[in-house]
């Protein structure tokens, strides 16, 4: 199959806000680690060629052992001090491909529908991100005073995966490195050199960050007919 994508999963974060005694991606949901749930989505996607990860140095062997049943696993390299540096390390280590998806390790509920939509869109637009429309009223605040109420119909909450033409993403990362620019996500780097498009995802695609998020994870599992939490 041509025009396949590789996915980069940064998994080197500390996860301090989870208040756990280990990396949050190693916590279990229904007797399977958060990371394995995430990796499974790409393992089962026929458009995905390889799954690459950035990991903490002392967890590389652990992740290799945990993921040995997944035959799409490619590069597992050491992460950097920032998420951006971790992704750049992987991007420079992999073989060139058609497209690169970047996905948070702690987003285990990405749907096949969103993956399909991103895959279709990136072939036409070269840079596409997933997101959902905001539900709440958003205000810009300065000095503890409301400065502006933003138009809600123009605002999106951005998720991952974010999908890019391989050469475009590498160019964006090289420029960010040369300029010492640190972005908030991959799209913020690509936005400096190209347009970025968006496809609508769903609200189940949460990022597990704090202990409270495990309750949301349980609710999602119940909705999908999986109710046992490990």
WOQUIKA-V913268 format. One line per field, one symbol per residue. phi: phi as a letter, one per 40 degrees, with the letter a starting at -180 (. if undefined). burial: + if it has 24 or more other C-alpha atoms within 12 Angstrom, else -. Layout:
# WOQUIKA-V913268
phi=???
burial=???
This chain:
# WOQUIKA-V913268
phi=.cfcbbbbbcbbccgcccfbcaddcccbbfgbcdccdccdccdccccccabbbbbcdcbdcccdccbccccccbcbbccbcbddccccdcdccccdacbbcbbcccbcbcccccdcccccccccbgaabcabcccccbbcbbfgbccacccccbbbccbbcbbaddcccccccccccccfcbccacccccdcbacbbbbcbbccccbcbbdcccccccccccccgbbcbc
burial=---++++++++++++-------+++++++---+++++++++++-+-++++++++++--+---++--+--+-++++++++--+++++++++++-+--++++++++++++++++-++++++++++--+++++++-----------------------+++++++++++-+++++++-+-----+--+++++++----++++++++++++++---++-+++-+----------
